[in-house]
Amino acid sequence: REIERPRVGPMRDIAATIQPEQDDLVRGELAASLCVQGAPGTGKTAVGLHRAAYLLYTHPQRVRRSGMLILGPNRTFLRYIAEVLPSLGESGVRQSTVADEVGRHPVRAHDDEAAAVVKHDARMAEVLRRALYARVAPPTDDLAVPDGSYRWRVPLGDLESVVEGVRREEPPYATGRERVRSRAVRLVQARAERRSGPRNGTWLRKISGARAVTAFVDASWPRVRADEVLAELLADPAALARAADGVLDAAEQRAIRWAGPPRSYKSAKWTAADLVLMDEVEGLLERPTGYGHIVVDEAQDLSPMECRAIARRAGFGSLTVLGDLAQATTPWAARSWPELLGHLGKPEAAVTPLTTGFRVPRAIVALTNRLLGQLDVDVPPARSMRGEGELRVREVPDVVPAVVEAVRAALEREGSIGVIAADGAAGRLRAALAAGGVEAAGPDDPGARVTLLPASVAKGLEYDHVVAVEPAEIMAAERRGPHRLYVVLTRAVSRLDVLHSRPLPWEG
């Protein structure tokens, strides 16, 4: 009865319906990272949230001291799940997106797909590392530091050894800069103490801040900003060619290079992918503060570079990774969990499949299983414990009036209604519904009775009754259209209307 209750409003907890296999995942050890491959309706999101609550309850001091982060695919999804943890008695958990975590600048530009695919590729990590460390240069002269009537001189060879030694240690860039300074100061100190005995802390601070020492450090290991490094890389073809040599081919370099470089990095207009790259450089400069545990939902859509951003924040913590490879819709989505877990820095994490659905009815699951053959992932067919539910597939001359008719009929029954169409169709459907006297909210209002939403934001959401509009149009709208359609068709937890005027993708 709890599972079948109408689903108007935000997501609820599953304490009343939790199954043994779900409970085993919830109660996993804090130190263990795990991955849940969950078919639609198997409760993987709820498992992740209940695991978060369980860990907070079982290890309150350890988890609260290091922090917990819940990462969702977008803010619409976060609003949908926002009440689950408070309803279980837990608050103070950060719920965010990867974009919010790396968003040091506003997004004011947009990449075409070719550029975005390259920027999200794991190879960019090496390109960025080279671009940063290309700024480190061997010293060119002795170091001479005035000290009263004396001038302490450190030979060029010793300074070269300092810089090269720090480079071999591969510390964060900012740490390396300070090591270069402190080791140069120690060389000066050794010369001074051989001449006239020990030096105190005040003297060391004076030498460390001496103009000659700072000039040496600035020339050999200069202070830099992440946005400055990235801007130079994208604006200067020669710098990009040097950093990408043997990593990116000429076409890939052209794809990410700025056609019209800004006057300086301060006036650059950054894309969403640029901010992920900038976070990579920030991670090379200084290690970010990490979390004790991170729950990553809809993880199948993460790019390798986004995974690296998460891995930097979980270096000393554990992960709960939730997703479904069949619902992977981004051009850079992983084809296997071991591949993605490697980028997340947790290759040892166990992958547990959840294939039994408790929310999506059997008739709808049977329909979506027919799409699995068109998806380039190895995912077992789902099965459902729910024999009830309704599926209607109707061919109509014009889908727009048919949508209005279907929504009016659905309003005569209990529950939430989601109208899901290709992104470009939402405008005309909204006008038609309004003309028919039906008020449809946008996807950011989880309490609405009728919601009209583009297919691109449907992931993770659930409605009692879904009206899926023109599947062929949804499929044709993007490169991974079959995956997007799979997502759309699995949003219904009681009834699904499929309205089409074009041939259905799973037939013929």
N, C-alpha and C positions, 0 to 999 in steps of 0.2 A: 504493500500500500504506500509506503514511504517513497519507493522508487517511482511509482506511477503518479504521485501527487503532481498537480500542475506546477510548472516551473516559471512563474512570473517573478521577476526581480533577480537580485544577485544570486550567485552560487551559494548553496547551503553546505553545511558539513555532512559527512557520511557516517557519523557515529552510529546511526540506527541501522545501517545497511552494510557495514564493512564486512568483507569476505575474508576467509582465512589467508588466501594468497596475498591479498592486499595488506592484511595485518602483519604478515611476516616482513614485508617491505617497510612498513611504518616503523617497526621495532628494530631495524638494523642498527648496528653499532655506530656511534658518532664518528669514529675514526675511519670507517669504511665508506668509500665512494661506491655508488651503485647507479645503474642505468636501467630504466624501465621502458621497454618497447611496448607501447600500449595501443591496441586497436581502438577505433572510436567507441566511446561508451563504456570502456573498461575501468574508468575511474582513476586514470593515472595522475591527473591534476590533483584530485582530492587526496590521493595517496601521498603526493609530494607535500601538500599543505599539512596533512595530519602527521607526516613524519617530522616536519618542522616543529609542530606543536609538541610532539612526543619528545624530541630532543631538548626543547626548551624546558619542558617539565622535568625530564630525567637528569639533565646536566645544566641546571640554571646558571650556576656561576661561570662554568667554562664557556658556555655558548654566549651568554650576555657580555662577558668580558671581551671576547673576540668578535662578537657581532654575527648576525645572520642576515642574509640577503636573499630575497625572492626575485628572480628575474623572469619577466614575461615578455611576449613578443611585441606588445604595444600597450598603450595606456587604456584602450578600450577593454582589453582582456584584464588588466590590473583592476579596473573598476568593477568588473564582473566578479572577481575572486576576493575583493577587498574585505568582505565581512566574515570570511571563513575563520581566520585565525582569531579575531576578537571573539567570535562566538564560541571558540574553544578555550577562551580565557587567556589568550596570549596577545600581547600588543608590543609596540616598540620594535617591530621587525621592519627593516627597510624593504619596500616593494618597489621595484624599478625595472627599467629596460636597459639593454646594453647601450642604446643610443643616449639615454640619460646619464649613464655612468661615464661615458667617454666625451660627453658634450661640453667641452671647454669653450667652444665658440658656437654661435648660432649657425644653423644650416641655411645658407643663402644662395646655394647653387645646386645643380643637379647633374649627375653623371649619366651619360648614355650607357647602355648595357655593356658595351665592349670595355669601356673604362672601368665600370664598377666591378666586372668580373676579374680584371687584372688586379685592381686594388684590394680585392678581398682574398686574393690568392696567397697561400702561405709563403710563396717565394718572395713576396714583398718584404718579409721580415729581414731577409739577408740583404736586400737592396737598401733598406733603411739603415741597417747596421753599418754597411759600408759607407753610406752617405754621412753618417754621424762621425765615424772614426776617420774619415778622410780629412777631418779638421785637425786631427792630431798630427803634429809635424816634429821631426827630430830637431833639436836645438842647432843653431848655426855658429855659436860663439861661446867663449867662456862666460861664467857668471862672476861678476865683481860686485861685492856688497860693501858699501862704506860703513864703518863702525868707529865713530870718533876719528882718531888720527890714523886708524888702520883701514885697509881695504882687503877683505877676505876674498880670495879667488878660487873658484871651483873649475877645474879643467873641463873642456868640452866633452871629452870621452866619458867622464864620470856622469855628466848630465845626460848624455845619450843612453847610458846604462840605466839611469833612473827611469826615463820615459819608456824605454823598451821593456824594462822589467814590469812596470805597471801595466802596460798593454798586455803582456803575457798573462797576467793575473786575471784579466777580464772582469774587473769590478764594474758596478754601475758607473756611467760616465762621470757623474758629479763626484762620486767617491774617488775615482781615479784622479781627478783634478786635484783633490785635496791630498792624496797620497804623493803626487808629484811635488806639490809644495812642501809637505812635511819632510820628504826625503832630501830635497834640496837644502832645506834649513838644517837638517842633521849633518849634511856634508860641511856646511859652513860652521856649525857648532863644533864638529870634530877638529877643524883647523884652529878655531879660536881656543878650544880647551887644551890642545897640544901646546899652544904658545903661552897661555896665562891662566890655566885652571878652569874649574867648572863655571857654567853660566846658569843663572836662575831663570824662572819663568818669565819675568818681565823682559829680560833680554831676548828670550826666544820669541815672544810675541812681537817685539820690535823688529827683529830680523824677518819674521814671517810676513810682516806687513810692509817690509822695505820695498821701495819702488822697483829696484832691480830684480828682486825675487818675483814680484807680481808681473813684471814685464816678461820674465822668462816663462812663467806659468801661462800667461795669456798667449804667448807666441807658440808654445809647445802643446798646450792642452787648453784651448780657449773655452771660455764660458759661452754656452749656447742655449737657445730656446727650442723647444720641439717644433713650434710653428715656423720658426725661422729655417730650421733644417729642411722641413717638408716643402716649404715655399721655394727654397733654392733648388731642390731636387726637381720639382714639377715645372719650374720656370726656365731652367738652364738645360738645354739639350745635351751639352757636353758633360755637365755634372751627372745627369741621369744616365748617359751612355757609360760613364766610368763606373757608376755604382751598380748598373744593371748588366754589365758585361758578363756574358755567359749564363745569365739568369733569365732575362727577358729578351725576346727577339725584337727586331726593329719595329714591327707592327705593334707589338704590345707597348713598347716605349712611346710610340706615337699616340696610342690610345689614351694614355694617362697624362701626357704632356699638356701643359696649358697652351692654348692657341694664342691667347692674349694675356701675357703675364701682368700681374698688378705692379704698381710702382714699388711696393715693398710688402713684406709679409703682413704688416699691420693693416693693409687695405685689402687683403685677399678675401675672396668669397669662397667659403669652404663647403664641400659636399658632405653628406653623411658618411661616405666611405673615407673621405679625408680625415675625419675626426677619429675613425678607428686607427688609421695609420699614425696619426698624431699621438694617440695613446700608446702605440708601440714604441715610438721614440721616447715618450715620457718614461716608459718602463725601462728603456736603456739608460736614461739619465739617472733615475732614482727608482728604487723598488717601491711600488705603491703599498699602502696599508691594506692588509688582507682581512678576510672574514673567517670565522671558525667553521661556518657551513654555508653553502650556497645551494639553493634549489633553482634549477634551470628548467623552465617549462617551454614546450614547443622547440626543443633544442635541435630538431632535425633541420631547421632553416638557418642555423648559424653558419657563417663563413669561417674558414680557417683563421682569419685574422681576428674575427669577433671571439672565437674560441680562445685565442691567445690572450685577449684582453681579460676574459674570465679567469683563465689559468693564472695570470699574474695576481689576481685577487684571492686565489685559493691555493697559493703555494704551500701554506702551512695548515690548510683546512681541508675539508672533505666536500664532495659534491653529491647531490641527488639530481640526476639527469633524466628528464622526462620527454618523451616524444613518440612519434610514429613516422617511420621513413616513408610510408605511403602518402603522408600528408606534407612531404617536403616540396615546397613550391618555389624557392629562390633558385636562381641560376647556378649558385655555388653550393647548393645543399649537398651534404655527404650522402654517399651511396651505401655506407655501412657504418655501424656503431663503432667498431674498433678504430676506423679512420678518424671519426669525430672525437672519440675519447683520447686519442693520441694528441690531437691539437689542444684538448682541454688539460693536458698534462696528467691524465689519470688513466693510462693505458691498462692498468691492472683492474679497473672497475668491472664488476660482474654485470652482465646484461641479462635481465630477467624479462621474458615476454609475458604480457597479459593479453590473452586472446578471447576470453569470455566476456562479452558485453552484457551489462545489466541495465543499460539505458536505451540503446538504439534497438528498436524492434526487429524481429527475425526477418520479416519481409524486406525491410530496408537494407539490412546487412547482406542479404542474398543479392540484392541489386548491386550494391557497391562492390561486392566480391567479384562481380563480372568485370569491373574496371581494373582490378589488380593486374591482370595480364598485360595491360597497356603501360604499366608503371615500371621503371627500370630499377627496381629494388627487390630484394629477396625478403618478402614479408609473408608470413603464413596467413591464410584466409581467416577472417574473424568468424566467431559464432555468437549467437545471442541466446540468453535464457528467457527472453520475453517473446512469447508466442503471439500476444495481442499486438495491436498497432495496425495502421492503415497505410497503404501505398496506392496512389493513383497516378498513372502516367497517361497524359492526354495530349493528343495532337490537335491543335486548334489553328484556325486560319490566321488569327492575330493574337499574339500573347498578351498585349496590353489590356484589352477589355477582359480577357480571361483571368488575368491576375486580380482585377477588381472583383470579379465574380467569386473567385476562389477565397479571397480574404473575407468578403461579406459572409460566405458560408461558414468559414472558420470562426468568425466572431459569434456565431450562435452556440459555440461550445466553449468549455473552460480552457484556460491556458494561454500562454504567450504565442505570438505568431511572428515568424521571421520571413520576410520576403527577400530572397537573395538572387541577385542578377549580376551579369558582367558589369564591371566598373562604369563603363560608358552608358549603361542603360538606366541608371538610377534616376536621372533627371526626369525623363519622360514618364517613368512609372510613378514617381512622386506626384507629378501633375495629374495623372490619370486617377490615382487614388483620392487626391483632394477633390477632384471634380465629381467623384463618385461618393463623396461624403465620408471618406475614411481618412482619419488623421494618422499618419505614420511618423514615428519618431526616428531619429538617427541612431546609430549603434552605440552612442555614448550615454544613452538613457536606459539602463538595465531594467527599470521598473515599468517600461511602456508595454501596453497590450499589443500593439502592432509596431514592428521595427522593420524599416527598409534599409538594407545595407549592401554595399558592394561586396563581391566575392572575396576581394583581397583582404578584408578585415573580419571574415567570418570564423577564422580559425579559433578554436577553444571555446566558442559560444554555443549555447544550446537553447532550443525553442521547442515548445510542445508541438507546434504545427509549423512546418516549413513549406513555403511555396518557392520551388526552384525554377527559375525562369530561363528558358532557352539554353539547355546544356551545351549545345554546339557552340554558341557564342561565348560562353564561359571558357570552354576548352580552347577556343581559337585566340583568346585574348593575350596569351603569354606563352613563353617557351615551354613551361611545365604545366600546361593547361590541364592534362589528365589528372595530375595531382590536385590542382585547384578544384576541379569538379568533384573529385573524391571527397575533399573537405566539405564542400557545399552540401552534398547529398547525405552526409553523416551528421548534420546539425540537428536533425529531428529526433525527438525522444518519444513521440507518440504517432504523429501523422505526417506524411510527406506527399505533397502534390508536385508532380513534375509536368510543367507546361512547355510544349514545344511546337514550333511550326517547321523547323528544319529537322533533318534526320538525326536520330539519337546516336551519340558516339559509340555506345556499346553494342549497337546492332549493325550487322553487315561487315 
